[in-house]
Amino acid sequence: MFLQICYLNLYLVLAFLQYTPAIDIWSIGCIFAEVLTGKPLFPGKSVVHQLDLMTDLLGTPSADTISGVRNEKARKYLTSMRKKNPVPFTEKFPGADPLVLRLLQRLLAFDPKDRPTAEEALFDPYFKGLAKIEREPSCRPISNLEFEFERRRLTKEDIKELIFREILEYHPQLQKDYIAGNDGTNYLYPSATGQFRRQFAYLEENNGKSEPVIPLGRKHVSLPR
């Protein structure tokens, strides 16, 4: 996930007209290139450096492609940039399978319109004998309604309540008590002093045998769901 986020940089920098699946195709292309070399493809340290690295490899984009860039500063920089010719992928990735380079060049097309869809990429000759389209059907786009939670305005108290409810997910009985409106004192765990007293008492009563894995006085253990 971290790599994919990093490789969305082209769109964070250029801000093309809208977020489309072509952005994810670009990310896959960058990760694919890193698999070939073991190094980040565009390790930019700033917006300008990032654009320089991209155009050093892919060449300066056409005027039509630049017109689709919403970021005004990036658009002006690309427009004023000296003409760069693309570097042949055979030079950038020497020794790589020609089929790999053909696919990679499609994935890393500067203009989103020139990139393949996921389905088209799977039909690429590089995946012959591997991809099974019937096992990899296309999914419907996620409805915007699935992201309604991002539009909700939360107060500090709302966030505290949500965190508390999340904690209670790991303690079923306490969660039931809370939902039922029981007194909040029921949710307090014993103090450290009381815990040690119970541990010593347990050792005395059981001839020094180790206590159970779950400390006495605690009914539930926090575990990932």
Buried (B, 14 or more C-beta within 10 A) or exposed (E): EEEBEBBBBBBEBBBBEEEBEBBBBBBBBBBBBBEBEEEBBBEBEEBEEBBBBBBBBBBBBEEEBBEBBEBEEBBEBBEEBEEBEBEEBEEBBEEBEEEBBEBBBBBBBBBBEEBBEEEEBBEBEBBEEEBEEEEEEEEEEEEEEEEEEEEEEEEEEEEEEEEEEEEBEBBEEBBEBBEEEEEEEEBEEBEEEEBEBBBEEBEEEEEEEEBEEEBBEEEEEEEEE
